[in-house]
Amino acid sequence: MKRLRNYFISGLLFWIPLGLSIVVIKFFLELINNIVPFQYLPEALFNLNGTIPGSGIIWVILILLITGALVNNFIGRKLIQLWEKLLNKIPGFRSIYSALKQLSDTVLSPSGKSFKEAVLVEYPRKGMWTIAFQTSNYSGEVAKKIGKEVINIYVPTTPNPTSGFFIMLAKNDVIELDMSVDEAFKLVISTGVITPIKEGQIK
């Protein structure tokens, strides 16, 4: 019975993440198809029989690529600046848009604004260690007051890493880790269940 129970649990651990992933992807694809008018879907344009799940994603990708090309030139950047100034004048919407814009710039920007590396810090007290992420080096007033080289770090909460704490620490109080940022995120989100696997290590 114990072996059967272990088999049952192992089966659940395999199928639940897979099933949930399929459900999320299916929901996303159906949502895309509901947003795009049917007459513009590939199956309608080419008179195909039935519907193709997620075919509207083609238009989404094209729109993203065209938008990206536009905002990466001088005229496009000026238009984006005017657009953001207009949005920032809308009461209520301004604070929401500004917060989401800063978050997306931090997480998605390829220009170095995202998390630099995973680190280990003593938090919330001496003798207790937690995973954190270095966001940048700091050389402003705080560093001058402390008299040490200071770095900015983000300490995420578990299992929701989108909430956490911003902390300034002296660089010599931080231990750099060899694991990547992605591996550290997996460790945090899984509450320590999923640990990074080194090359040649058997899971």
N, C-alpha and C positions, 0 to 999 in steps of 0.2 A: 504493500500500500504506500509506503514511503517513497519507493521508486516511481510508482505511478503518479504520486503527487508532484514529485520533482519534474517528471515529464510534462505534466499538465501545466505547471508554472512556466517551464521553459517554452512550451507552446504559446502560452499567453504573451510572454515577453517578446516572442518573435512576431506574432500576428497583430498585437495591439498597436505598436508603432507603425507597422506597415499599413494596417487598415485605416488608422487615423490620418496618415500621410495621403492615402488615396482619397479619403473623404475630403480633406482640405483642398487637394489639387482639383478634384471634381467640382467642388463648390466654386473655386476660383475660375475655372474654365467656363462653367455655366454662367457665372456672374458677368464675365467678359462678353459672352454671346448675348446676354440680355441687355447689355449697355449699347452694343453696336446694332443699329437697325438691320433687320434681316436682309433687306435688299442689297446691303453692302457686304454681306458675308460671302466668302469664296464660293460656297455651294449654290448661292443664289446667282452670283455673277456668271458662273460657268455652268448653270443649269444641272447641277449634280443632284442625284436622288438622296433624300434624307438630309440630316444635319450632321455636321462634323463637330464634335465637342471641342470647344476652345479655339475654333477657327478664327474668331475675332481677335485672337492674340496677335495675328499678323499685322492688323491695323495698329494695335497698341505699340508693337515694336517699331513700325514705320514712323508713327507719331513721335515716339521717344527719340529715334535717330535724327529725324528732321529737326525736332526742337533742340537737341544737343548740338547739331551743326549750326543752327541759327544763333544760339547763345554763346557760341565760342568764337564769334567774330565781333568786330568793334561795334557795328550797328546793332547787332543782337544784344550785346551787353548793355548798351544805352537804353534800348527798349525795355529790358528786364529791370533796370534801375528805375525807370519811369513807372513801370507796372508795380514794383514793390513800394514806391513812394505813395502811389494811389491806394494800395491795400493798407498801408500803415496809417492812412487817414480815416479808416473805417473803425469806429468805436467797437470794442469787444473783439472784433476779428483780428485787430492789430496784435494783441498779446498772444493769441493762439497761433497765428501765422508766424510770428517772430520766434516763438519757442520751437515750433516744429522745423522751421528753417535752420535754426542753429543746431538742432539735433541731427537733421539729415546731413548738414555740412560736416558735422563732427564724425558721423559714422560712415558716410558714403564717399566723402571727398577724397580723391586720390592725391591731393596736394600736401599731404602730411599732417592734416588736422586730426586724423583718427588716432586711436590708441597706438602708442609706439611699441610698447612691450609689456609683458606680464612680469609682475614683481611680487615679492613676499614682504609683508610688513607686520610688525607687532601691533595688533589692533583687536579688540578695543582696549587692551591693557597689556602690560609686560607679561611675557610667557604665553600669550595667545597669538597665533599666527593666522593670517588670512591672505587670500589672493587679491591683488589689486592690479590696476593698469595705469601705467605712466601716460599722461596726456601731453605733457610738455615740460621743458626746463623753465625755471622761473628766475628772473634776474631783477625784479622790481623792488619796491620798498620793503616787502617782507624779508627778502633775502638779505638786504642791507641791515635791517634791524636785528636779525638773528646772527648775522656774521658768518653764515655758512652757505654753501651751494645748496639751493632748494629746488625740489622738483614737485610738480603737481601730479597728484594721483587720484584715481577714482576707485573707491571701494564699493563693489556691487553687493546687493543683497541676494539671498538665495531663497527660492529658485527663480526669482524675477530680477534679472540683472539690469533692467531699465531704471530701477530705483536704487539709490545708493548714496554715498557720501563723498564730497570733495574735500581732500586733505592736502595740506602742504607739509612736506617732510624734508629734513636734511638728507641729502643724497647718501651720506654714509650710514643712515639708518634704514636704508632700503636694500634688499637683497635681490639682484637680478636673476631671473629664471631662464633656463634654456628652452622651456616649452614655448610654443607659439601662442599668440593671442587667441586663436581659434581653439587650441587645446585647453587653454586656461578657462575660456568661456564654457566649454563642455564640462569641465571639472566643477565650475561654480553652479551651472544650471542643474546638473545631475546630483547636487549636494554631495559630491565626492564619490559617487558610485562609479562614474566613468573616469578612469585615470589615463593620462597620456601613455601611449605605447611606443617605446623606443624601437628603432630598427633592429630586427633580429630577436626581439622579445616575443614570447608566445603569450597570447591573450588567455 
